Amino acid sequence: MSDASFEKNHLRLIWTQFIILLGKRRAYLIATLIPLSWFILGIFHQASSWLDYALLDFVQRAGMYYRAPHPDIQIVAIDTETLDSIKYRWPWPRSELARLLEIIRAGNPKFLIMDILLQHPDLGDEGKGDQALEKVIKDIGHVGLVSLVEETTTSSGLKLQQFRNLKIFRQAATLEGFVWAVVDGDGRIRSFVCKDERIEVESCVWQAAKKLDPNLPPPPLTEKGIARSLISFAKKDGGIPHIRAIDLMNGAIPASALKDKILVLGVTAFILHDHHQTLRGLTPGAEILAYTLDTLLRRQTARQLNDFYSRFFSAAFGGLSGLFLFYFLRKYLYLTSFVSMLAITTGGLFACDFLRVFPPFAPMILAWSFTALSIFIANTFLNFLAVQFVKAEAIAAGRIQSLFFPHDRWISPQGYSCQGFCIPCEEVGGDYFDIIPQKDGSMLFLISDVSGHGFSAALVTTMAKTVTSLLDSWEQLTPVNLLLTFNTIFYRLLHKKKMMTVFVVHLDPVKNIISMISAGHLPAVLVNSTGKTQEIGHPSWPLGMRENYKQKVIEMPMNPGDSLVLYTDGIVEALNWEDKQFGYDEWLASLGRIIPTFSDDTDLNEILTDVHTHACGRPFTDDVTLLMLRRKKN
């Protein structure tokens, strides 16, 4: 299977492995539970609502900077400076409020919405202030009054209560309607109600907007007869302009500045606590009211879908998209899937901002995340099992490979002994040694090192062990035959992809002569009884590199007390925690100091005492093998 095909069918491979591991029934049960978890997590989990709020705020906040408000809407703000400049405490006497409205009337505005509830009569001046206010409201001619709607939960169910203005003011005004900004679960206002069929009343801004724009389309009913829309904040050019009431009252701004304007009169002073959290931050109620009217007049009403079916299909789309992306993506699986879902979410949000319909995105994101996480966990779990399986197989292979090595010390009647050990840096290694007694009483022993380590190198050592055993069984085992056979097989089969160094020795214990051939291996070290060391060997090519191999046999005597040490480069290349190698000079010095003290009862591993001291506990980074031939002293 090609890499592209493997990556394309990665999800199918995970599923197949899952069935093999768990069985078909359990695998299908888990596969059924995963999409159910999507729906539970995406539809019912509270975190999805908070994520939807964050996404909605993100796109609305990004959009409000390029949206300009309706040019005719202005806010007449009773701010902190206005309250400080008037001698009366809030709420003002009706006569003072009537004085402000007289100034506004002189400006001839197109419409005025008063965000001030006139619920109780003013008894301070025997009703004269109420009469003055009633008169100026009539004189303006286009005034909308606000009322309040309060929802309370009683033992008999949900109860709606409306707080209205005095009858004299309702009759004088053009209209009266409720103001109802909806506070979401995170305490932030994002939408307003235009109409509530349960109490058969319409909001003040909706009635005002219909009078200002008779062709205005009706707002959509959302749930339970409630027409609701998101507030489309517009911040371009500074947003809706404010005029301070005190500037009108003291003549700093002429009343003519209000001509043909749509005014919202309300309190913006922070001290009166009529401020609410919106995506613009802490916002006065009068400003929220102005932006709701602005939303209607610019025909920017938007509907937020948050019903069960919307969340259900959003979660289903997210889960299926996660499966689709993981099935068809070829490279950089998780990163590409994340970028794709991020692009889908971002593009979808801004498309919804253009269409003015906001379905829930959080269930889709959570379902996709859960799908991706499930696939990642399943893939990681299966990979973990695969690694454990390979590790178990490697351990088993290492145990088999350890059977290749002779574990007992060879001893001859003439006072010779030979033994060795191998420490692979992984479960299996590329080092090999052997001790093969001959029928004539002589002995052949060898050490080899395959390039690299792990399974590929271990496979070559298996080939070497096989060749050695066959030549021995055919009674054709000599140093020359062994190296020629090795070279021919490795050259023809491995095609120079792997090479092996070998040092082979033949001992004649009667004549006390050793015959040696080196094939690219490290020199052997001869240590006499006084600790003097001598390296033996000639530079040569490793086996498998050339078709024809020329050999040079070295013969020399073994004197009483002499020891011949063969080793692989894992010893001299042993690193400490500062990445410093043990080195050849230190190794020769260590052999000259330790070997003369050896006896038949000494553990061969003690030769590595200085190596372990140098490494300070750091594991070997290459296979370590050592083989030693010793002749007793007379």
C-alpha positions in Angstrom: 0.0 0.0 0.0 1.4 3.4 -0.9 1.9 6.1 1.7 -1.0 8.3 0.2 -3.3 5.3 0.1 -2.4 4.4 3.7 -3.0 8.0 4.9 -6.3 8.2 3.0 -7.6 5.0 4.6 -6.1 5.8 8.0 -9.5 6.0 9.7 -10.6 2.7 8.1 -7.4 1.1 9.4 -8.1 2.4 12.9 -11.6 0.9 12.7 -10.3 -2.4 11.5 -7.8 -2.6 14.3 -10.4 -1.6 16.8 -12.6 -4.5 15.6 -9.7 -6.9 15.8 -8.9 -5.7 19.3 -12.3 -5.5 20.9 -14.5 -7.7 18.7 -17.2 -6.6 16.4 -20.0 -6.3 19.0 -18.0 -4.1 21.4 -16.5 -2.0 18.6 -20.0 -1.2 17.2 -21.3 -0.5 20.7 -18.5 2.1 21.3 -19.1 3.5 17.8 -22.7 4.0 18.7 -21.9 5.6 22.1 -19.6 8.2 20.5 -22.3 10.0 18.4 -24.6 9.9 21.3 -22.0 11.6 23.4 -21.7 14.2 20.7 -25.4 15.0 21.1 -25.3 14.9 24.9 -22.3 17.1 25.1 -23.3 19.5 22.3 -27.0 19.8 23.0 -27.4 19.7 26.7 -24.0 20.7 28.2 -24.0 24.2 29.5 -20.5 24.8 28.2 -21.8 24.9 24.7 -24.1 27.9 25.5 -21.2 29.8 26.9 -19.1 29.0 23.8 -21.9 30.2 21.6 -22.0 33.5 23.5 -18.3 33.9 23.0 -18.5 33.2 19.2 -21.5 35.5 18.8 -19.7 38.3 20.6 -16.7 37.7 18.5 -18.5 38.1 15.2 -20.8 40.9 16.4 -17.8 42.8 17.9 -15.9 42.5 14.6 -18.9 43.6 12.6 -19.9 46.6 14.6 -16.7 48.5 13.6 -17.8 48.7 10.0 -21.5 49.3 10.7 -22.7 52.9 10.8 -25.7 53.8 12.9 -28.9 55.4 11.4 -27.9 59.0 10.7 -31.1 60.5 12.3 -30.9 58.8 15.7 -29.5 60.8 18.7 -29.4 60.3 22.4 -30.4 63.1 24.7 -28.4 62.0 27.8 -29.2 63.0 31.4 -25.6 62.3 32.4 -23.7 63.0 35.6 -22.9 66.6 34.6 -26.5 67.3 33.9 -27.6 65.9 37.3 -24.8 67.9 39.0 -26.0 71.1 37.3 -29.6 70.8 38.2 -30.6 71.8 41.8 -33.2 69.1 42.0 -32.4 65.5 42.9 -33.5 62.7 40.5 -36.2 62.1 39.8 -36.8 65.7 38.9 -40.0 67.5 39.5 -42.3 67.1 36.5 -42.0 70.9 35.8 -38.2 70.6 35.4 -38.7 67.6 33.0 -41.3 69.6 31.1 -38.8 72.5 30.8 -36.4 70.1 29.1 -39.1 68.8 26.8 -40.1 72.4 25.8 -36.5 73.0 24.6 -36.7 69.7 22.7 -40.1 70.6 21.2 -38.6 73.9 19.9 -36.1 71.9 17.9 -38.9 70.1 16.0 -37.6 66.5 16.2 -39.1 63.8 14.1 -39.8 61.5 17.0 -39.0 61.3 20.7 -38.8 58.2 22.9 -38.7 58.9 26.6 -36.8 56.2 28.5 -38.3 57.5 31.7 -41.2 55.7 33.5 -43.9 58.2 34.6 -45.7 55.7 36.9 -46.6 57.9 39.9 -48.1 61.4 40.1 -46.0 64.4 41.2 -47.7 65.8 44.3 -45.1 68.4 45.0 -46.9 71.3 43.3 -50.5 70.2 43.4 -50.3 68.5 40.0 -49.1 71.5 38.0 -46.0 69.8 36.9 -47.9 66.8 35.6 -50.2 69.1 33.7 -47.2 71.0 32.2 -45.6 67.7 31.2 -48.8 66.4 29.7 -49.2 69.5 27.6 -45.7 69.5 26.2 -46.0 65.8 25.3 -49.1 66.7 23.3 -47.4 69.7 21.7 -44.4 67.6 20.5 -46.9 65.3 18.9 -44.6 62.3 18.3 -43.7 60.9 21.7 -43.3 57.3 22.7 -43.3 56.2 26.3 -41.8 53.1 27.8 -43.3 50.6 30.2 -41.7 47.7 31.9 -42.5 44.0 31.8 -41.4 41.8 34.6 -41.4 38.0 34.6 -41.9 36.2 37.9 -42.3 32.5 38.6 -45.1 31.6 41.0 -46.6 28.4 42.2 -49.2 28.6 39.4 -46.5 29.1 36.7 -44.9 32.0 34.9 -46.5 35.4 35.5 -46.0 38.6 33.4 -46.5 41.9 35.1 -46.5 45.3 33.2 -45.6 48.6 34.9 -47.2 51.4 32.9 -47.2 55.2 32.8 -50.0 57.4 34.3 -53.1 57.5 32.1 -52.8 61.2 31.4 -49.3 60.7 29.9 -50.4 57.6 27.9 -53.3 59.6 26.4 -51.0 62.5 25.6 -48.3 60.4 24.0 -48.4 58.8 20.5 -47.7 55.4 21.8 -46.6 53.4 24.9 -44.8 50.1 24.8 -42.6 47.9 26.9 -38.8 47.8 26.8 -37.5 44.3 27.3 -33.8 43.6 26.9 -33.0 39.9 27.3 -30.3 39.1 29.8 -28.5 35.9 28.8 -27.1 33.2 31.1 -23.7 35.0 31.4 -25.4 38.2 32.5 -24.9 40.0 29.2 -27.6 41.7 27.1 -27.5 40.7 23.4 -31.1 40.8 22.2 -34.4 42.5 22.7 -38.1 41.6 22.5 -40.3 43.4 19.9 -43.6 41.7 20.5 -45.1 39.3 23.1 -48.4 37.8 22.0 -49.0 36.4 25.5 -49.8 39.9 26.8 -50.8 41.2 23.4 -48.5 44.3 23.5 -45.6 45.5 21.4 -42.4 47.1 22.4 -42.0 50.8 22.3 -39.2 50.7 19.8 -41.1 48.4 17.5 -44.2 50.7 17.5 -41.9 53.7 16.9 -40.1 52.0 14.1 -43.4 51.1 12.3 -44.4 54.8 12.5 -41.1 55.9 11.2 -40.9 53.3 8.4 -44.4 51.9 7.5 -42.9 49.4 5.1 -40.8 47.8 7.9 -41.0 43.9 7.7 -42.4 42.3 10.8 -39.9 40.7 13.2 -39.9 36.9 13.2 -41.6 35.0 16.0 -39.0 32.9 17.8 -40.7 30.8 20.5 -44.0 31.0 22.5 -45.3 33.9 20.5 -42.3 36.1 21.3 -40.7 38.2 18.5 -37.0 38.6 19.4 -33.9 40.0 17.7 -30.3 40.4 18.4 -29.0 44.0 18.9 -26.9 45.1 16.0 -24.5 47.5 17.6 -23.0 50.0 15.2 -19.8 51.7 16.2 -18.5 53.2 13.0 -18.0 57.0 13.2 -18.3 56.7 17.0 -21.7 55.1 17.1 -24.9 56.9 18.0 -24.1 60.5 19.0 -25.0 61.8 22.5 -26.2 65.3 23.3 -26.0 66.2 27.0 -29.3 67.5 28.4 -27.6 70.3 30.3 -26.1 71.6 27.0 -29.6 72.0 25.6 -30.9 73.5 28.8 -28.2 76.1 29.1 -28.1 76.9 25.4 -24.6 75.5 24.7 -26.3 73.4 21.9 -29.1 75.1 20.1 -32.5 73.4 19.9 -32.3 73.6 16.1 -29.7 70.8 16.2 -32.6 68.4 17.0 -34.6 69.2 13.8 -35.9 66.1 12.2 -33.9 63.8 14.5 -35.1 60.7 16.2 -34.4 61.2 19.9 -34.0 58.8 22.8 -34.2 60.7 26.1 -32.9 58.8 29.1 -30.6 58.7 32.0 -26.9 57.7 31.3 -25.4 58.7 34.7 -23.6 55.8 36.2 -24.7 56.7 39.7 -28.4 55.8 38.9 -27.3 52.2 38.2 -29.2 51.9 34.9 -26.2 50.2 33.2 -26.0 46.7 31.8 -23.3 44.5 30.4 -23.2 44.2 26.6 -20.5 43.3 24.1 -19.6 47.0 24.2 -19.0 46.7 27.9 -21.1 48.5 30.6 -23.8 50.3 28.6 -26.6 52.7 29.8 -30.1 51.5 29.4 -31.0 54.5 27.2 -28.1 53.6 24.9 -29.3 50.0 24.6 -32.8 51.3 23.8 -31.4 53.6 21.1 -29.4 50.7 19.5 -32.5 48.5 19.5 -34.4 51.2 17.5 -31.3 51.6 15.3 -31.3 47.9 14.6 -34.9 48.0 13.5 -34.6 51.1 11.3 -31.5 49.8 9.5 -33.3 46.5 9.0 -30.5 44.6 10.8 -32.7 42.4 12.9 -31.0 39.0 13.5 -32.3 35.8 14.8 -30.4 33.5 17.1 -31.4 29.9 16.8 -31.1 28.0 20.0 -33.8 25.4 20.0 -33.3 21.6 20.4 -33.3 20.8 16.7 -30.8 23.5 15.8 -28.4 22.2 18.4 -29.1 18.6 17.4 -28.2 19.2 13.7 -25.3 21.4 14.6 -23.8 18.6 16.8 -24.5 16.0 14.1 -22.8 18.2 11.5 -19.8 18.7 13.7 -19.4 15.0 14.4 -19.9 13.9 10.8 -17.5 16.6 9.6 -14.9 15.3 12.1 -15.2 11.8 10.6 -15.2 13.2 7.1 -12.1 15.3 7.6 -10.2 12.5 9.3 -11.2 10.0 6.6 -10.2 12.1 3.5 -7.3 14.2 4.8 -3.9 12.7 3.8 -1.2 14.6 5.5 -0.8 16.4 8.8 -4.0 14.8 9.9 -4.8 16.6 13.1 -3.4 20.0 12.2 -5.2 20.0 8.8 -8.4 19.0 10.5 -8.1 21.7 13.1 -7.4 24.4 10.4 -10.3 23.1 8.3 -12.8 23.3 11.2 -11.4 26.7 12.2 -12.0 27.9 8.6 -15.5 26.4 8.5 -16.4 28.1 11.9 -15.0 31.5 11.0 -16.5 31.5 7.5 -19.8 30.3 8.8 -19.9 33.0 11.5 -19.3 35.8 9.1 -21.8 34.3 6.6 -24.4 34.2 9.3 -23.6 37.8 10.2 -24.3 38.7 6.6 -27.6 36.6 6.5 -28.6 37.8 10.0 -29.3 34.2 11.2 -27.1 32.7 13.9 -27.4 29.0 14.4 -25.5 27.4 17.4 -21.9 26.7 16.4 -20.8 25.4 19.8 -22.4 22.0 19.5 -20.7 21.6 16.1 -17.3 22.6 17.5 -17.7 20.4 20.6 -18.9 17.4 18.6 -16.0 17.8 16.2 -13.5 18.2 19.1 -15.0 15.1 20.7 -14.7 13.2 17.5 -11.2 14.3 16.9 -10.3 13.5 20.5 -11.9 10.0 20.2 -10.1 9.2 17.0 -6.8 10.5 18.5 -7.3 8.5 21.7 -8.2 5.4 19.7 -5.3 5.9 17.4 -2.9 6.5 20.3 -4.2 3.5 22.1 -3.8 1.2 19.1 -0.3 2.6 18.4 0.5 2.0 22.1 -0.6 -1.6 21.7 1.3 -1.9 18.5 4.4 -0.6 20.2 3.9 -2.9 23.1 3.4 -5.8 20.7 6.6 -4.9 18.8 8.4 -4.5 22.1 7.2 -7.9 23.2 8.3 -9.4 19.9 11.7 -7.7 20.3 12.1 -9.1 23.8 11.3 -12.5 22.5 13.7 -12.0 19.6 16.4 -10.9 22.0 15.9 -14.0 24.0 16.3 -16.1 20.9 19.3 -14.2 19.9 20.9 -14.7 23.3 20.8 -18.4 22.5 23.3 -17.8 19.7 26.0 -16.9 22.3 27.9 -19.5 24.3 27.2 -19.0 28.0 29.7 -21.4 29.4 33.4 -20.9 29.7 35.6 -23.0 27.4 38.5 -24.6 29.2 41.2 -26.8 27.7 43.6 -29.2 29.5 46.5 -27.1 28.4 45.4 -24.2 30.7 43.5 -22.1 28.2 40.0 -20.6 28.9 37.7 -18.5 26.7 34.5 -16.7 27.6 32.5 -13.6 26.4 29.4 -11.6 26.8 27.1 -9.3 24.8 25.0 -6.3 26.0 22.7 -5.1 23.2 21.6 -1.5 23.6 18.1 -2.5 22.4 16.2 -5.8 22.8 18.2 -7.2 19.9 21.6 -6.1 18.6 24.0 -6.3 15.8 27.0 -7.8 17.7 27.8 -11.5 17.6 30.5 -13.7 19.1 31.0 -17.4 19.2 33.3 -20.0 20.7 33.5 -23.3 18.6 35.7 -26.2 19.9 37.1 -28.4 17.2 37.4 -32.2 17.2 41.2 -32.0 17.1 41.2 -30.1 20.4 41.8 -26.7 18.9 39.3 -23.9 19.2 38.0 -21.2 16.9 36.4 -18.1 18.3 35.2 -14.9 16.6 33.6 -11.5 17.3 31.6 -9.4 14.8 29.8 -6.1 14.6 27.1 -5.3 12.0 26.6 -1.7 11.0 23.6 -0.2 13.0 21.6 -2.0 15.6 18.1 -3.3 16.2 16.2 -5.8 14.1 18.0 -5.2 10.8 21.4 -5.7 12.3 20.1 -8.7 14.3 18.9 -10.3 11.1 22.5 -10.2 9.7 23.9 -11.8 12.9 21.3 -14.6 12.4 22.8 -15.1 9.0 26.3 -15.2 10.4 25.3 -17.7 13.1 23.7 -19.9 10.5 26.8 -19.9 8.2 29.1 -20.6 11.2 26.9 -23.5 12.4 26.7 -25.0 8.9 30.4 -24.9 8.2 31.1 -26.4 11.6 28.6 -29.3 10.9 30.3 -29.9 7.5 33.7 -29.8 9.2 34.8 -27.0 7.0 35.2 -24.4 9.7 38.4 -22.5 9.3 39.1 -18.8 9.6 39.6 -18.5 5.9 36.5 -20.5 4.8 34.4 -18.6 7.4 35.3 -15.1 6.2 35.1 -16.0 2.5 31.6 -17.5 3.0 30.5 -14.5 5.0 31.7 -12.1 2.4 30.1 -14.0 -0.5 26.7 -14.2 1.1 26.6 -10.6 2.4 27.8 -9.2 -0.9 25.2 -11.1 -3.0 22.2 -10.7 -0.6 22.7 -7.4 1.1 23.9 -5.3 -1.9 26.1 -3.2 0.3 23.1 -2.1 2.4 24.7 -3.7 5.5 28.3 -4.5 6.3 29.9 -6.5 9.1 33.3 -6.4 10.7 34.8 -9.7 12.0 37.8 -10.7 14.0 38.3 -14.5 14.0 40.9 -16.4 15.9 42.1 -20.1 15.7 43.9 -21.5 18.8 46.2 -24.5 18.7 46.6 -25.3 22.4 49.3 -27.9 21.8 51.6 -25.6 19.8 50.4 -22.5 21.8 49.9 -20.7 18.5 47.0 -18.4 17.6 46.1 -17.6 14.0 44.1 -14.4 13.5 42.3 -12.6 10.6 40.7 -9.2 10.9 38.0 -8.1 8.4 37.6 -4.4 9.2 37.3 -5.0 12.9 38.9 -3.2 15.8 42.4 -4.5 16.6 42.6 -7.2 19.3 44.5 -6.4 22.5 47.1 -8.8 23.8 47.8 -8.2 27.5 50.7 -10.0 29.1 51.1 -11.0 32.8 52.7 -7.7 33.7 49.9 -5.6 32.2 51.6 -4.6 29.0 49.2 -4.1 26.1 49.7 -4.7 22.4 47.1 -4.0 19.6 47.0 -6.7 16.9 45.3 -6.3 13.5 45.7 -4.7 10.1 43.4 -2.2 8.4 41.0 -4.0 6.0 37.6 -3.8 4.4 34.4 -4.9 6.2 32.7 -8.0 4.8 30.1 -7.5 2.1 31.7 -4.4 0.5 33.7 -6.1 -2.2 33.1 -9.3 -4.2 36.6 -10.6 -3.8 38.1 -10.5 -0.4 41.8 -10.7 0.3 42.8 -12.0 3.7 46.0 -11.7 5.8 46.6 -14.3 8.5 48.5 -13.2 11.6 50.2 -15.9 13.7 51.8 -15.4 17.1 52.5 -17.4 20.2 50.4 -17.3 23.4 52.8 -17.1 26.4 51.8 -18.1 29.9 49.8 -15.4 31.5 48.8 -13.8 28.2 45.2 -12.7 27.5 43.8 -11.8 24.1 40.8 -9.4 24.3 38.4 -8.9 21.4 35.7 -6.2 21.7 33.3 -4.0 19.7 33.3 -0.2 19.5 30.4 0.2 21.9 32.9 0.1 24.7 35.3 2.8 23.6 32.4 5.0 22.4 30.5 4.8 25.7 29.3 8.3 26.6 28.9 10.0 30.0 26.3 12.7 30.7 28.6 15.3 29.2 28.7 13.4 25.9 32.4 12.5 26.3 33.5 9.1 25.0 35.5 6.7 27.1 38.2 6.5 24.4 40.9 4.0 23.2 43.7 5.1 25.5 41.6 4.8 28.6 40.4 1.4 27.4 43.9 0.1 26.9 45.0 1.5 30.3 42.0 -0.1 31.9 42.8 -3.6 30.4 46.5 -3.3 31.4 45.4 -2.6 35.0 42.5 -5.1 35.5 43.4 -8.2 33.5 46.6 -9.2 35.3 44.6 -9.6 38.5 42.0 -11.9 36.9 41.5 -15.4 38.1 39.1 -18.2 37.0 36.6 -17.0 39.6 36.5 -13.4 38.4 33.4 -12.2 36.7 34.2 -11.2 33.1 31.9 -8.1 33.5 34.5 -6.6 35.9 36.5 -5.7 32.8 34.0 -2.9 32.2 34.4 -1.4 35.7 36.1 1.7 34.4 33.7 2.0 31.5 30.7 2.1 33.9 32.5 4.5 36.2 33.0 6.8 33.2 29.4 6.5 32.0 28.0 7.5 35.5 24.9 5.4 34.9 24.2 6.6 31.3 23.0 3.6 29.1 25.2 2.4 26.2 24.2 3.9 22.9 25.6 1.0 20.9 25.9 -2.8 21.4 28.7 -3.8 23.7 30.4 -7.2 23.2 33.7 -8.6 24.7 35.5 -11.9 24.2 38.7 -12.9 26.1 41.1 -15.9 25.6 43.4 -16.5 28.6 46.4 -18.8 29.2 47.3 -19.6 32.8 50.7 -18.8 34.2 53.0 -21.8 34.7 
